[in-house]
């Protein structure tokens, strides 16, 4: 029990701090820079992050699984991944400079892109250090590695506000400096874990073997990364910077709403990887814990969007000086409908991945990503940010249907009714609160009370007692 408490506390600290710092930095930017610059910044982040995720080749989860199962002897696999990130980053920076010379007009219109891309590559190089920490279950080390970058950005931006030095150059420098410090800290912490530095390993046979093993996952990562940010990218291409700013603001709030999922996911993967690598059948203790987690997630997944949908306009207008509240209300509401479905698909994806069903995850990712791109191309020109939100939520729905139809674990009680039940209850409460004229904080309190009163007869809370 003490071990799990330590793991959950470290993971919770990392996720909450990282999300809160990231969200606070995002809100400060949205409040203190113009919508035009904010939209271009978020477009640059979307493109850079998408490329960096693709460049991992799907190694992240493979490395975690091998380290967790004790198959990373001498840290050769982690070292090989580190070599991959360093070499790929050098190649990308060289190509970026070449493009800058060949197409200067593009970089004049997107003057934040080069610095944001370099910053993202520094974070990309930090990846092997972080995955090693997760695989070895050094969750507090991983927590600080992840938190430091956003913390520095918050502190730096507050200094800019205090001295009235908010400009494109300083914002660009802040991104690069924070990512560089993050990389340095990752190196130092990994040295403390291993009692020696994590060195680059240039072993062609091992690298090819890692590529072969992760090949199905590489396609999945490529497709998932395209799915995660393609709507931002297409908004920047098919719409205006200001409307891209509206959508990216709403989507950032939606990402922050996934906070409980982000806490659970890093713990669930190593746990299921060990279970399925060492045992043919699940033990009853494992079955009880996983069933309880499924039941708990069905309640947790609707809590944040329930509260945010009720007080969205009041809170967002207060934080952004009336820039984004009314313009983004419906965008966030549509996006938030996909949150329970993300919990379901992540749980089923983790089971599939732990069992080594990489081909299945690739096929589902391909279908979902293609659907998302097609829907965005159709809907964005007609409905702008709301159209992108509809496309994203519809794609998540397709993902859930495919995973539910193909991932079966007979020993686990993974009934979709648990999620449907809480989703419908939350929806009714949100709809009813629209017709009540009260101060937003009072409406939130009433909504919470009503939600838990509805939950009591369902006996869902008894499942929390079995989680250990």
HUHUQUI-V798094 format. One line per field, one symbol per residue. ss: DSSP state (H for helix, E for strand, L for the rest). A space follows every 10 residues. Layout:
ss=???
This chain:
ss=LHHHHHHHHH HHHHHHHHHH HHHHHHHHHH HHLLHHHHHH HHHHHHHHHH HHHHHLLLHH HHHHHHHHLL LLHHHHHHHH HHHHHHHHHH HHHHHHHHHH HHLHHHHHHL LLHHHHHHHH HHHHHHHHHH HHHHHLLLHH HHHHHHHHHH HHHHHHHHHH HHLLLLLHHH HHHHHHHHHH HHHHHHHHHH HHHHLLLLLL LLLHHHHHHH HHHHHHHHHH HHHHHHHHHH HHHHHHHHLL HHHHHHHHHH HHHHHHHLHH HHHHHHHHHH HHHHHHHHLL LLLHHHHHHH HHHHHHHHHH HHHHHHHHHH HHHHHHHHHH LLLLHHHHHH HHHHHHLLHH HHHHHHHHHH HHHHLLLHHH HHHHHHHHHH HHHHHHHHHH HHHHHHHHHH HHHHHHHHHH HHHHHHLLLL LLLLLLHHHH HHHHHHHHHH HHHLLLLLLH HHHHHHHHHH HHHHHHLLLH HHHHHHLL
